[in-house]
Amino acid sequence: MKPPEVDATEAALTELLDVLATMLVPLEITPARLAQIARVSFVKTTAQNARMRSSGRPHLARIAALTGLSRAEVKRVVSANYRLSPREPETSPRALRVLNAWRNSGGYSRSGKEIALRTTGPYPSFETLCRDYSGDIPHRVILTELESKKRIRFERNRKWVRVAKNVGSRPLHQRELSNLVFAASMLGALSNSEGLLVKRQDKVRASRAIQDSYVENSISNSVTTLLDNLPQLFVSRKKRRQSTNRVTVYTVVSRSERLKKSRS
């Protein structure tokens, strides 16, 4: 029996989410939190085209019909003025759930400050902390994850563990955050079909025997040619005194998958 064919829209969306996941996982965004954010975005976008003619208020029933959400859920989002609700521990990665419980649960903290815990052993220990708050994830996995993010430090030959000092909420993965912001801006430009002037994907082919400087020049020339060939009607010749942004250009240069694999 053949598997059902994947809808073209969902196939493209899957590819997009595959890429987004590589950015969101390091930024500690879970599928549950992504679903919360998506609900708000869907309601907000749908509300822009589903307003009552007389009052101007969003038509809750129509939004619910288009998004598949309940009217109660739509009303909650609209009433909150489309603001995101604070992140709940249940929507955080398991390691952060453990860290949150360490800070807020009696027996593992004193006066709101986490105490040092034995790595293993009877209550209170990191092992029992994970047993209570990490679900089915072993405490060794949680330890490894928190250590990789520099949120904990070990003492006494790794027999004791405590929360690292000066660990704020700022994401550690600034590259992923920067890429996510760039991707959001570029997708916003792509969504404006009326204002989209150029959408193209080019490949600069070159043998590995050619020097990198030659490839860099080829890329530079391709980008320059693209900009030079933009229609001149987007340049205002009459109003030279005022400088306005008429064109936004997004440039992404990456190695091809074939080249990355051949070098690995």
VOGU-851003 format. One record per residue (C-alpha): residue number from 1; x, y, z; residue in three letters. Coordinates in steps of 0.2 Angstrom, whole numbers, plus 5000, padded with zeros to 4 digits. Layout:
N
<mivex><nr>NUM</nr><x>X</x><y>Y</y><z>Z</z><rest>Ala</rest></mivex>
...
//
This chain:
264
<mivex><nr>1</nr><x>5000</x><y>5000</y><z>5000</z><rest>Met</rest></mivex>
<mivex><nr>2</nr><x>5007</x><y>5017</y><z>4995</z><rest>Lys</rest></mivex>
<mivex><nr>3</nr><x>5009</x><y>5030</y><z>5008</z><rest>Pro</rest></mivex>
<mivex><nr>4</nr><x>4998</x><y>5045</y><z>5005</z><rest>Pro</rest></mivex>
<mivex><nr>5</nr><x>5006</x><y>5059</y><z>4995</z><rest>Glu</rest></mivex>
<mivex><nr>6</nr><x>5011</x><y>5074</y><z>5005</z><rest>Val</rest></mivex>
<mivex><nr>7</nr><x>5003</x><y>5090</y><z>5000</z><rest>Asp</rest></mivex>
<mivex><nr>8</nr><x>5014</x><y>5102</y><z>4991</z><rest>Ala</rest></mivex>
<mivex><nr>9</nr><x>5011</x><y>5116</y><z>5004</z><rest>Thr</rest></mivex>
<mivex><nr>10</nr><x>5015</x><y>5105</y><z>5019</z><rest>Glu</rest></mivex>
<mivex><nr>11</nr><x>5030</x><y>5098</y><z>5010</z><rest>Ala</rest></mivex>
<mivex><nr>12</nr><x>5037</x><y>5116</y><z>5008</z><rest>Ala</rest></mivex>
<mivex><nr>13</nr><x>5032</x><y>5120</y><z>5026</z><rest>Leu</rest></mivex>
<mivex><nr>14</nr><x>5041</x><y>5104</y><z>5032</z><rest>Thr</rest></mivex>
<mivex><nr>15</nr><x>5057</x><y>5110</y><z>5024</z><rest>Glu</rest></mivex>
<mivex><nr>16</nr><x>5055</x><y>5128</y><z>5031</z><rest>Leu</rest></mivex>
<mivex><nr>17</nr><x>5052</x><y>5120</y><z>5049</z><rest>Leu</rest></mivex>
<mivex><nr>18</nr><x>5067</x><y>5109</y><z>5047</z><rest>Asp</rest></mivex>
<mivex><nr>19</nr><x>5078</x><y>5124</y><z>5044</z><rest>Val</rest></mivex>
<mivex><nr>20</nr><x>5069</x><y>5134</y><z>5058</z><rest>Leu</rest></mivex>
<mivex><nr>21</nr><x>5072</x><y>5119</y><z>5070</z><rest>Ala</rest></mivex>
<mivex><nr>22</nr><x>5091</x><y>5121</y><z>5068</z><rest>Thr</rest></mivex>
<mivex><nr>23</nr><x>5089</x><y>5139</y><z>5075</z><rest>Met</rest></mivex>
<mivex><nr>24</nr><x>5076</x><y>5136</y><z>5088</z><rest>Leu</rest></mivex>
<mivex><nr>25</nr><x>5083</x><y>5121</y><z>5097</z><rest>Val</rest></mivex>
<mivex><nr>26</nr><x>5099</x><y>5130</y><z>5102</z><rest>Pro</rest></mivex>
<mivex><nr>27</nr><x>5088</x><y>5145</y><z>5107</z><rest>Leu</rest></mivex>
<mivex><nr>28</nr><x>5078</x><y>5134</y><z>5119</z><rest>Glu</rest></mivex>
<mivex><nr>29</nr><x>5061</x><y>5135</y><z>5110</z><rest>Ile</rest></mivex>
<mivex><nr>30</nr><x>5051</x><y>5119</y><z>5111</z><rest>Thr</rest></mivex>
<mivex><nr>31</nr><x>5037</x><y>5113</y><z>5100</z><rest>Pro</rest></mivex>
<mivex><nr>32</nr><x>5025</x><y>5117</y><z>5114</z><rest>Ala</rest></mivex>
<mivex><nr>33</nr><x>5031</x><y>5135</y><z>5115</z><rest>Arg</rest></mivex>
<mivex><nr>34</nr><x>5032</x><y>5137</y><z>5096</z><rest>Leu</rest></mivex>
<mivex><nr>35</nr><x>5013</x><y>5131</y><z>5095</z><rest>Ala</rest></mivex>
<mivex><nr>36</nr><x>5009</x><y>5145</y><z>5108</z><rest>Gln</rest></mivex>
<mivex><nr>37</nr><x>5018</x><y>5158</y><z>5097</z><rest>Ile</rest></mivex>
<mivex><nr>38</nr><x>5010</x><y>5151</y><z>5081</z><rest>Ala</rest></mivex>
<mivex><nr>39</nr><x>4992</x><y>5152</y><z>5088</z><rest>Arg</rest></mivex>
<mivex><nr>40</nr><x>4995</x><y>5171</y><z>5092</z><rest>Val</rest></mivex>
<mivex><nr>41</nr><x>5002</x><y>5174</y><z>5075</z><rest>Ser</rest></mivex>
<mivex><nr>42</nr><x>4988</x><y>5165</y><z>5066</z><rest>Phe</rest></mivex>
<mivex><nr>43</nr><x>4975</x><y>5174</y><z>5076</z><rest>Val</rest></mivex>
<mivex><nr>44</nr><x>4983</x><y>5191</y><z>5074</z><rest>Lys</rest></mivex>
<mivex><nr>45</nr><x>4985</x><y>5189</y><z>5055</z><rest>Thr</rest></mivex>
<mivex><nr>46</nr><x>4968</x><y>5182</y><z>5052</z><rest>Thr</rest></mivex>
<mivex><nr>47</nr><x>4960</x><y>5196</y><z>5063</z><rest>Ala</rest></mivex>
<mivex><nr>48</nr><x>4967</x><y>5209</y><z>5051</z><rest>Gln</rest></mivex>
<mivex><nr>49</nr><x>4955</x><y>5203</y><z>5037</z><rest>Asn</rest></mivex>
<mivex><nr>50</nr><x>4941</x><y>5198</y><z>5049</z><rest>Ala</rest></mivex>
<mivex><nr>51</nr><x>4934</x><y>5214</y><z>5057</z><rest>Arg</rest></mivex>
<mivex><nr>52</nr><x>4916</x><y>5218</y><z>5059</z><rest>Met</rest></mivex>
<mivex><nr>53</nr><x>4911</x><y>5232</y><z>5047</z><rest>Arg</rest></mivex>
<mivex><nr>54</nr><x>4901</x><y>5242</y><z>5060</z><rest>Ser</rest></mivex>
<mivex><nr>55</nr><x>4912</x><y>5241</y><z>5075</z><rest>Ser</rest></mivex>
<mivex><nr>56</nr><x>4929</x><y>5237</y><z>5068</z><rest>Gly</rest></mivex>
<mivex><nr>57</nr><x>4932</x><y>5223</y><z>5081</z><rest>Arg</rest></mivex>
<mivex><nr>58</nr><x>4939</x><y>5206</y><z>5075</z><rest>Pro</rest></mivex>
<mivex><nr>59</nr><x>4925</x><y>5194</y><z>5070</z><rest>His</rest></mivex>
<mivex><nr>60</nr><x>4929</x><y>5180</y><z>5083</z><rest>Leu</rest></mivex>
<mivex><nr>61</nr><x>4919</x><y>5167</y><z>5075</z><rest>Ala</rest></mivex>
<mivex><nr>62</nr><x>4926</x><y>5170</y><z>5058</z><rest>Arg</rest></mivex>
<mivex><nr>63</nr><x>4944</x><y>5169</y><z>5065</z><rest>Ile</rest></mivex>
<mivex><nr>64</nr><x>4940</x><y>5153</y><z>5074</z><rest>Ala</rest></mivex>
<mivex><nr>65</nr><x>4933</x><y>5146</y><z>5058</z><rest>Ala</rest></mivex>
<mivex><nr>66</nr><x>4949</x><y>5150</y><z>5048</z><rest>Leu</rest></mivex>
<mivex><nr>67</nr><x>4962</x><y>5145</y><z>5061</z><rest>Thr</rest></mivex>
<mivex><nr>68</nr><x>4953</x><y>5129</y><z>5068</z><rest>Gly</rest></mivex>
<mivex><nr>69</nr><x>4954</x><y>5136</y><z>5085</z><rest>Leu</rest></mivex>
<mivex><nr>70</nr><x>4940</x><y>5138</y><z>5097</z><rest>Ser</rest></mivex>
<mivex><nr>71</nr><x>4931</x><y>5154</y><z>5100</z><rest>Arg</rest></mivex>
<mivex><nr>72</nr><x>4936</x><y>5154</y><z>5118</z><rest>Ala</rest></mivex>
<mivex><nr>73</nr><x>4955</x><y>5153</y><z>5113</z><rest>Glu</rest></mivex>
<mivex><nr>74</nr><x>4953</x><y>5166</y><z>5099</z><rest>Val</rest></mivex>
<mivex><nr>75</nr><x>4944</x><y>5178</y><z>5112</z><rest>Lys</rest></mivex>
<mivex><nr>76</nr><x>4958</x><y>5175</y><z>5125</z><rest>Arg</rest></mivex>
<mivex><nr>77</nr><x>4972</x><y>5180</y><z>5112</z><rest>Val</rest></mivex>
<mivex><nr>78</nr><x>4962</x><y>5195</y><z>5105</z><rest>Val</rest></mivex>
<mivex><nr>79</nr><x>4958</x><y>5201</y><z>5123</z><rest>Ser</rest></mivex>
<mivex><nr>80</nr><x>4977</x><y>5200</y><z>5127</z><rest>Ala</rest></mivex>
<mivex><nr>81</nr><x>4980</x><y>5212</y><z>5112</z><rest>Asn</rest></mivex>
<mivex><nr>82</nr><x>4990</x><y>5198</y><z>5104</z><rest>Tyr</rest></mivex>
<mivex><nr>83</nr><x>5003</x><y>5198</y><z>5117</z><rest>Arg</rest></mivex>
<mivex><nr>84</nr><x>5012</x><y>5182</y><z>5121</z><rest>Leu</rest></mivex>
<mivex><nr>85</nr><x>5009</x><y>5174</y><z>5138</z><rest>Ser</rest></mivex>
<mivex><nr>86</nr><x>5024</x><y>5171</y><z>5149</z><rest>Pro</rest></mivex>
<mivex><nr>87</nr><x>5034</x><y>5155</y><z>5146</z><rest>Arg</rest></mivex>
<mivex><nr>88</nr><x>5028</x><y>5142</y><z>5157</z><rest>Glu</rest></mivex>
<mivex><nr>89</nr><x>5039</x><y>5128</y><z>5164</z><rest>Pro</rest></mivex>
<mivex><nr>90</nr><x>5029</x><y>5115</y><z>5154</z><rest>Glu</rest></mivex>
<mivex><nr>91</nr><x>5034</x><y>5123</y><z>5138</z><rest>Thr</rest></mivex>
<mivex><nr>92</nr><x>5052</x><y>5124</y><z>5142</z><rest>Ser</rest></mivex>
<mivex><nr>93</nr><x>5066</x><y>5111</y><z>5138</z><rest>Pro</rest></mivex>
<mivex><nr>94</nr><x>5067</x><y>5098</y><z>5152</z><rest>Arg</rest></mivex>
<mivex><nr>95</nr><x>5084</x><y>5104</y><z>5158</z><rest>Ala</rest></mivex>
<mivex><nr>96</nr><x>5077</x><y>5122</y><z>5161</z><rest>Leu</rest></mivex>
<mivex><nr>97</nr><x>5062</x><y>5114</y><z>5170</z><rest>Arg</rest></mivex>
<mivex><nr>98</nr><x>5074</x><y>5106</y><z>5182</z><rest>Val</rest></mivex>
<mivex><nr>99</nr><x>5083</x><y>5122</y><z>5184</z><rest>Leu</rest></mivex>
<mivex><nr>100</nr><x>5067</x><y>5132</y><z>5188</z><rest>Asn</rest></mivex>
<mivex><nr>101</nr><x>5062</x><y>5119</y><z>5200</z><rest>Ala</rest></mivex>
<mivex><nr>102</nr><x>5079</x><y>5120</y><z>5209</z><rest>Trp</rest></mivex>
<mivex><nr>103</nr><x>5076</x><y>5138</y><z>5211</z><rest>Arg</rest></mivex>
<mivex><nr>104</nr><x>5058</x><y>5138</y><z>5217</z><rest>Asn</rest></mivex>
<mivex><nr>105</nr><x>5056</x><y>5121</y><z>5226</z><rest>Ser</rest></mivex>
<mivex><nr>106</nr><x>5058</x><y>5120</y><z>5245</z><rest>Gly</rest></mivex>
<mivex><nr>107</nr><x>5071</x><y>5108</y><z>5250</z><rest>Gly</rest></mivex>
<mivex><nr>108</nr><x>5082</x><y>5112</y><z>5235</z><rest>Tyr</rest></mivex>
<mivex><nr>109</nr><x>5083</x><y>5131</y><z>5238</z><rest>Ser</rest></mivex>
<mivex><nr>110</nr><x>5084</x><y>5143</y><z>5254</z><rest>Arg</rest></mivex>
<mivex><nr>111</nr><x>5077</x><y>5160</y><z>5253</z><rest>Ser</rest></mivex>
<mivex><nr>112</nr><x>5075</x><y>5159</y><z>5235</z><rest>Gly</rest></mivex>
<mivex><nr>113</nr><x>5093</x><y>5154</y><z>5232</z><rest>Lys</rest></mivex>
<mivex><nr>114</nr><x>5098</x><y>5137</y><z>5225</z><rest>Glu</rest></mivex>
<mivex><nr>115</nr><x>5109</x><y>5126</y><z>5237</z><rest>Ile</rest></mivex>
<mivex><nr>116</nr><x>5123</x><y>5114</y><z>5232</z><rest>Ala</rest></mivex>
<mivex><nr>117</nr><x>5117</x><y>5097</y><z>5229</z><rest>Leu</rest></mivex>
<mivex><nr>118</nr><x>5125</x><y>5080</y><z>5228</z><rest>Arg</rest></mivex>
<mivex><nr>119</nr><x>5125</x><y>5073</y><z>5211</z><rest>Thr</rest></mivex>
<mivex><nr>120</nr><x>5118</x><y>5057</y><z>5216</z><rest>Thr</rest></mivex>
<mivex><nr>121</nr><x>5110</x><y>5050</y><z>5232</z><rest>Gly</rest></mivex>
<mivex><nr>122</nr><x>5095</x><y>5052</y><z>5243</z><rest>Pro</rest></mivex>
<mivex><nr>123</nr><x>5085</x><y>5068</y><z>5244</z><rest>Tyr</rest></mivex>
<mivex><nr>124</nr><x>5090</x><y>5081</y><z>5242</z><rest>Pro</rest></mivex>
<mivex><nr>125</nr><x>5101</x><y>5078</y><z>5227</z><rest>Ser</rest></mivex>
<mivex><nr>126</nr><x>5102</x><y>5082</y><z>5209</z><rest>Phe</rest></mivex>
<mivex><nr>127</nr><x>5096</x><y>5064</y><z>5205</z><rest>Glu</rest></mivex>
<mivex><nr>128</nr><x>5080</x><y>5066</y><z>5216</z><rest>Thr</rest></mivex>
<mivex><nr>129</nr><x>5077</x><y>5083</y><z>5208</z><rest>Leu</rest></mivex>
<mivex><nr>130</nr><x>5077</x><y>5076</y><z>5191</z><rest>Cys</rest></mivex>
<mivex><nr>131</nr><x>5067</x><y>5061</y><z>5197</z><rest>Arg</rest></mivex>
<mivex><nr>132</nr><x>5053</x><y>5074</y><z>5202</z><rest>Asp</rest></mivex>
<mivex><nr>133</nr><x>5054</x><y>5087</y><z>5188</z><rest>Tyr</rest></mivex>
<mivex><nr>134</nr><x>5063</x><y>5080</y><z>5173</z><rest>Ser</rest></mivex>
<mivex><nr>135</nr><x>5050</x><y>5066</y><z>5168</z><rest>Gly</rest></mivex>
<mivex><nr>136</nr><x>5057</x><y>5051</y><z>5160</z><rest>Asp</rest></mivex>
<mivex><nr>137</nr><x>5074</x><y>5060</y><z>5156</z><rest>Ile</rest></mivex>
<mivex><nr>138</nr><x>5089</x><y>5052</y><z>5166</z><rest>Pro</rest></mivex>
<mivex><nr>139</nr><x>5098</x><y>5065</y><z>5178</z><rest>His</rest></mivex>
<mivex><nr>140</nr><x>5115</x><y>5062</y><z>5168</z><rest>Arg</rest></mivex>
<mivex><nr>141</nr><x>5107</x><y>5068</y><z>5152</z><rest>Val</rest></mivex>
<mivex><nr>142</nr><x>5100</x><y>5084</y><z>5161</z><rest>Ile</rest></mivex>
<mivex><nr>143</nr><x>5118</x><y>5086</y><z>5169</z><rest>Leu</rest></mivex>
<mivex><nr>144</nr><x>5126</x><y>5085</y><z>5152</z><rest>Thr</rest></mivex>
<mivex><nr>145</nr><x>5114</x><y>5098</y><z>5145</z><rest>Glu</rest></mivex>
<mivex><nr>146</nr><x>5115</x><y>5111</y><z>5159</z><rest>Leu</rest></mivex>
<mivex><nr>147</nr><x>5134</x><y>5109</y><z>5159</z><rest>Glu</rest></mivex>
<mivex><nr>148</nr><x>5135</x><y>5112</y><z>5140</z><rest>Ser</rest></mivex>
<mivex><nr>149</nr><x>5125</x><y>5128</y><z>5142</z><rest>Lys</rest></mivex>
<mivex><nr>150</nr><x>5137</x><y>5133</y><z>5157</z><rest>Lys</rest></mivex>
<mivex><nr>151</nr><x>5122</x><y>5134</y><z>5169</z><rest>Arg</rest></mivex>
<mivex><nr>152</nr><x>5130</x><y>5123</y><z>5182</z><rest>Ile</rest></mivex>
<mivex><nr>153</nr><x>5147</x><y>5120</y><z>5189</z><rest>Arg</rest></mivex>
<mivex><nr>154</nr><x>5154</x><y>5104</y><z>5198</z><rest>Phe</rest></mivex>
<mivex><nr>155</nr><x>5163</x><y>5103</y><z>5214</z><rest>Glu</rest></mivex>
<mivex><nr>156</nr><x>5173</x><y>5090</y><z>5224</z><rest>Arg</rest></mivex>
<mivex><nr>157</nr><x>5177</x><y>5079</y><z>5209</z><rest>Asn</rest></mivex>
<mivex><nr>158</nr><x>5160</x><y>5081</y><z>5201</z><rest>Arg</rest></mivex>
<mivex><nr>159</nr><x>5152</x><y>5073</y><z>5217</z><rest>Lys</rest></mivex>
<mivex><nr>160</nr><x>5143</x><y>5090</y><z>5220</z><rest>Trp</rest></mivex>
<mivex><nr>161</nr><x>5134</x><y>5102</y><z>5208</z><rest>Val</rest></mivex>
<mivex><nr>162</nr><x>5128</x><y>5120</y><z>5210</z><rest>Arg</rest></mivex>
<mivex><nr>163</nr><x>5120</x><y>5133</y><z>5199</z><rest>Val</rest></mivex>
<mivex><nr>164</nr><x>5133</x><y>5144</y><z>5190</z><rest>Ala</rest></mivex>
<mivex><nr>165</nr><x>5133</x><y>5162</y><z>5195</z><rest>Lys</rest></mivex>
<mivex><nr>166</nr><x>5129</x><y>5176</y><z>5183</z><rest>Asn</rest></mivex>
<mivex><nr>167</nr><x>5118</x><y>5166</y><z>5172</z><rest>Val</rest></mivex>
<mivex><nr>168</nr><x>5105</x><y>5177</y><z>5164</z><rest>Gly</rest></mivex>
<mivex><nr>169</nr><x>5091</x><y>5174</y><z>5152</z><rest>Ser</rest></mivex>
<mivex><nr>170</nr><x>5101</x><y>5180</y><z>5137</z><rest>Arg</rest></mivex>
<mivex><nr>171</nr><x>5103</x><y>5167</y><z>5124</z><rest>Pro</rest></mivex>
<mivex><nr>172</nr><x>5120</x><y>5160</y><z>5122</z><rest>Leu</rest></mivex>
<mivex><nr>173</nr><x>5118</x><y>5156</y><z>5104</z><rest>His</rest></mivex>
<mivex><nr>174</nr><x>5119</x><y>5174</y><z>5096</z><rest>Gln</rest></mivex>
<mivex><nr>175</nr><x>5122</x><y>5167</y><z>5079</z><rest>Arg</rest></mivex>
<mivex><nr>176</nr><x>5106</x><y>5157</y><z>5078</z><rest>Glu</rest></mivex>
<mivex><nr>177</nr><x>5097</x><y>5172</y><z>5085</z><rest>Leu</rest></mivex>
<mivex><nr>178</nr><x>5104</x><y>5184</y><z>5072</z><rest>Ser</rest></mivex>
<mivex><nr>179</nr><x>5100</x><y>5171</y><z>5058</z><rest>Asn</rest></mivex>
<mivex><nr>180</nr><x>5082</x><y>5170</y><z>5065</z><rest>Leu</rest></mivex>
<mivex><nr>181</nr><x>5080</x><y>5189</y><z>5065</z><rest>Val</rest></mivex>
<mivex><nr>182</nr><x>5087</x><y>5190</y><z>5047</z><rest>Phe</rest></mivex>
<mivex><nr>183</nr><x>5076</x><y>5175</y><z>5041</z><rest>Ala</rest></mivex>
<mivex><nr>184</nr><x>5060</x><y>5184</y><z>5048</z><rest>Ala</rest></mivex>
<mivex><nr>185</nr><x>5064</x><y>5200</y><z>5039</z><rest>Ser</rest></mivex>
<mivex><nr>186</nr><x>5068</x><y>5191</y><z>5023</z><rest>Met</rest></mivex>
<mivex><nr>187</nr><x>5052</x><y>5181</y><z>5024</z><rest>Leu</rest></mivex>
<mivex><nr>188</nr><x>5042</x><y>5197</y><z>5028</z><rest>Gly</rest></mivex>
<mivex><nr>189</nr><x>5048</x><y>5204</y><z>5012</z><rest>Ala</rest></mivex>
<mivex><nr>190</nr><x>5044</x><y>5188</y><z>5002</z><rest>Leu</rest></mivex>
<mivex><nr>191</nr><x>5026</x><y>5189</y><z>5009</z><rest>Ser</rest></mivex>
<mivex><nr>192</nr><x>5023</x><y>5206</y><z>5001</z><rest>Asn</rest></mivex>
<mivex><nr>193</nr><x>5020</x><y>5199</y><z>4983</z><rest>Ser</rest></mivex>
<mivex><nr>194</nr><x>5016</x><y>5216</y><z>4977</z><rest>Glu</rest></mivex>
<mivex><nr>195</nr><x>5032</x><y>5224</y><z>4982</z><rest>Gly</rest></mivex>
<mivex><nr>196</nr><x>5043</x><y>5210</y><z>4978</z><rest>Leu</rest></mivex>
<mivex><nr>197</nr><x>5055</x><y>5215</y><z>4964</z><rest>Leu</rest></mivex>
<mivex><nr>198</nr><x>5068</x><y>5201</y><z>4962</z><rest>Val</rest></mivex>
<mivex><nr>199</nr><x>5068</x><y>5183</y><z>4969</z><rest>Lys</rest></mivex>
<mivex><nr>200</nr><x>5081</x><y>5172</y><z>4962</z><rest>Arg</rest></mivex>
<mivex><nr>201</nr><x>5094</x><y>5159</y><z>4967</z><rest>Gln</rest></mivex>
<mivex><nr>202</nr><x>5111</x><y>5158</y><z>4958</z><rest>Asp</rest></mivex>
<mivex><nr>203</nr><x>5125</x><y>5146</y><z>4959</z><rest>Lys</rest></mivex>
<mivex><nr>204</nr><x>5143</x><y>5151</y><z>4956</z><rest>Val</rest></mivex>
<mivex><nr>205</nr><x>5151</x><y>5135</y><z>4950</z><rest>Arg</rest></mivex>
<mivex><nr>206</nr><x>5170</x><y>5133</y><z>4952</z><rest>Ala</rest></mivex>
<mivex><nr>207</nr><x>5182</x><y>5119</y><z>4953</z><rest>Ser</rest></mivex>
<mivex><nr>208</nr><x>5191</x><y>5116</y><z>4969</z><rest>Arg</rest></mivex>
<mivex><nr>209</nr><x>5207</x><y>5119</y><z>4960</z><rest>Ala</rest></mivex>
<mivex><nr>210</nr><x>5203</x><y>5137</y><z>4958</z><rest>Ile</rest></mivex>
<mivex><nr>211</nr><x>5208</x><y>5149</y><z>4971</z><rest>Gln</rest></mivex>
<mivex><nr>212</nr><x>5195</x><y>5156</y><z>4984</z><rest>Asp</rest></mivex>
<mivex><nr>213</nr><x>5199</x><y>5174</y><z>4978</z><rest>Ser</rest></mivex>
<mivex><nr>214</nr><x>5192</x><y>5169</y><z>4961</z><rest>Tyr</rest></mivex>
<mivex><nr>215</nr><x>5176</x><y>5163</y><z>4968</z><rest>Val</rest></mivex>
<mivex><nr>216</nr><x>5174</x><y>5178</y><z>4979</z><rest>Glu</rest></mivex>
<mivex><nr>217</nr><x>5176</x><y>5189</y><z>4964</z><rest>Asn</rest></mivex>
<mivex><nr>218</nr><x>5163</x><y>5179</y><z>4954</z><rest>Ser</rest></mivex>
<mivex><nr>219</nr><x>5151</x><y>5181</y><z>4969</z><rest>Ile</rest></mivex>
<mivex><nr>220</nr><x>5154</x><y>5200</y><z>4970</z><rest>Ser</rest></mivex>
<mivex><nr>221</nr><x>5152</x><y>5202</y><z>4951</z><rest>Asn</rest></mivex>
<mivex><nr>222</nr><x>5136</x><y>5192</y><z>4952</z><rest>Ser</rest></mivex>
<mivex><nr>223</nr><x>5128</x><y>5203</y><z>4966</z><rest>Val</rest></mivex>
<mivex><nr>224</nr><x>5134</x><y>5219</y><z>4957</z><rest>Thr</rest></mivex>
<mivex><nr>225</nr><x>5127</x><y>5214</y><z>4941</z><rest>Thr</rest></mivex>
<mivex><nr>226</nr><x>5110</x><y>5210</y><z>4949</z><rest>Leu</rest></mivex>
<mivex><nr>227</nr><x>5110</x><y>5227</y><z>4957</z><rest>Leu</rest></mivex>
<mivex><nr>228</nr><x>5115</x><y>5236</y><z>4941</z><rest>Asp</rest></mivex>
<mivex><nr>229</nr><x>5101</x><y>5228</y><z>4931</z><rest>Asn</rest></mivex>
<mivex><nr>230</nr><x>5087</x><y>5233</y><z>4943</z><rest>Leu</rest></mivex>
<mivex><nr>231</nr><x>5074</x><y>5243</y><z>4933</z><rest>Pro</rest></mivex>
<mivex><nr>232</nr><x>5079</x><y>5262</y><z>4934</z><rest>Gln</rest></mivex>
<mivex><nr>233</nr><x>5061</x><y>5267</y><z>4937</z><rest>Leu</rest></mivex>
<mivex><nr>234</nr><x>5064</x><y>5264</y><z>4956</z><rest>Phe</rest></mivex>
<mivex><nr>235</nr><x>5077</x><y>5278</y><z>4956</z><rest>Val</rest></mivex>
<mivex><nr>236</nr><x>5068</x><y>5295</y><z>4958</z><rest>Ser</rest></mivex>
<mivex><nr>237</nr><x>5078</x><y>5307</y><z>4947</z><rest>Arg</rest></mivex>
<mivex><nr>238</nr><x>5066</x><y>5322</y><z>4951</z><rest>Lys</rest></mivex>
<mivex><nr>239</nr><x>5067</x><y>5322</y><z>4970</z><rest>Lys</rest></mivex>
<mivex><nr>240</nr><x>5086</x><y>5321</y><z>4973</z><rest>Arg</rest></mivex>
<mivex><nr>241</nr><x>5086</x><y>5332</y><z>4988</z><rest>Arg</rest></mivex>
<mivex><nr>242</nr><x>5077</x><y>5319</y><z>4999</z><rest>Gln</rest></mivex>
<mivex><nr>243</nr><x>5085</x><y>5302</y><z>5002</z><rest>Ser</rest></mivex>
<mivex><nr>244</nr><x>5072</x><y>5288</y><z>5004</z><rest>Thr</rest></mivex>
<mivex><nr>245</nr><x>5074</x><y>5269</y><z>5005</z><rest>Asn</rest></mivex>
<mivex><nr>246</nr><x>5067</x><y>5262</y><z>4989</z><rest>Arg</rest></mivex>
<mivex><nr>247</nr><x>5074</x><y>5245</y><z>4988</z><rest>Val</rest></mivex>
<mivex><nr>248</nr><x>5079</x><y>5232</y><z>5001</z><rest>Thr</rest></mivex>
<mivex><nr>249</nr><x>5092</x><y>5219</y><z>4996</z><rest>Val</rest></mivex>
<mivex><nr>250</nr><x>5095</x><y>5203</y><z>5006</z><rest>Tyr</rest></mivex>
<mivex><nr>251</nr><x>5111</x><y>5194</y><z>5002</z><rest>Thr</rest></mivex>
<mivex><nr>252</nr><x>5115</x><y>5176</y><z>5007</z><rest>Val</rest></mivex>
<mivex><nr>253</nr><x>5130</x><y>5167</y><z>5001</z><rest>Val</rest></mivex>
<mivex><nr>254</nr><x>5133</x><y>5149</y><z>5006</z><rest>Ser</rest></mivex>
<mivex><nr>255</nr><x>5143</x><y>5134</y><z>5001</z><rest>Arg</rest></mivex>
<mivex><nr>256</nr><x>5133</x><y>5121</y><z>4991</z><rest>Ser</rest></mivex>
<mivex><nr>257</nr><x>5129</x><y>5105</y><z>5000</z><rest>Glu</rest></mivex>
<mivex><nr>258</nr><x>5139</x><y>5095</y><z>4988</z><rest>Arg</rest></mivex>
<mivex><nr>259</nr><x>5155</x><y>5105</y><z>4992</z><rest>Leu</rest></mivex>
<mivex><nr>260</nr><x>5152</x><y>5104</y><z>5010</z><rest>Lys</rest></mivex>
<mivex><nr>261</nr><x>5150</x><y>5085</y><z>5009</z><rest>Lys</rest></mivex>
<mivex><nr>262</nr><x>5165</x><y>5082</y><z>4998</z><rest>Ser</rest></mivex>
<mivex><nr>263</nr><x>5176</x><y>5092</y><z>5010</z><rest>Arg</rest></mivex>
<mivex><nr>264</nr><x>5170</x><y>5082</y><z>5026</z><rest>Ser</rest></mivex>
//
